[in-house]
């Protein structure tokens, strides 16, 4: 069985539970990476979607619970935590966002908490959630990844949503003419209309690359850091299955050490995703004259 080898174990844990249309025409789950690839673009990563939605609901329910139990007297622990978090995000928005938009602060709070929760699943031992999923489905060979941010589809989906807001507010604040002018008249300009016309393709190339780089950098930064962290946990888990007592003992030490360090990573990546979103939307609200 492939999963008994180290390489098979790693590949098994890095494969998503994929649902899509088989080349034969029927719909179902992919059992191998090759089958998942054959399903093409319209295949769904069920584990990524399921955990993303579930963690989003947890975020909403926790904050709703805190809002319903909020009191002006002595606050409870949950209310204290939520208030500190809201103040932290609110101060970050005030320091970074220079326009006026009531959407930015709630959006930043949602991004920070949601991304943090998705990242935090990586702290659960790599075999626990897949084994629970295998027991529930009755399929001992079921592939199941529990960390949504290790899937580039999830990080790209979030970053493209932010990108859509960037385009929307750029056009809303600057107008279509102002937005097109921003892409074609900067960074190089000239008072000579003919020279300016010659510079338009160069300006457009530079500004378009800069614009497109925003969602790509958002997505790949988060994905790369979380994927690397997950891979380290998987490699440490391989040490437990080596059969060598000293190597398993070393694995325990490394597991705890990496988990403690990873707490910083998952928090930092959520913060960076939030801050870059605020910065990009602040740039979209700036009027160029």
Secondary structure, 3 states (H helix, E strand, C coil): CHHHCHHHHHHHHCCCCEEEECCCCCEEECCCHHHHHHCCCCCEEHHHHHHHHHHHHHHHHHHHHHHHCCCCCCCCHHHHHHHHHHHHHHHHHHHHCCCCCCHHHHHHHHHHHHHHHHHHHHHCCHHHHHHHHHHHHCCCCCCCCCCHHHCHHHHHHHHHHHHHHHHHHHHHHHHHHHHHHHHHCCCCCCCCHHHHHHHHHHHHHHHHHHHHHHHHHHHHHHHHHHHHHHHHHHHHHHHHCCCCHHHHHHHHHHHHHHHHHHHHHHHHHHHHHHHHHHHHHHHHCCCCC
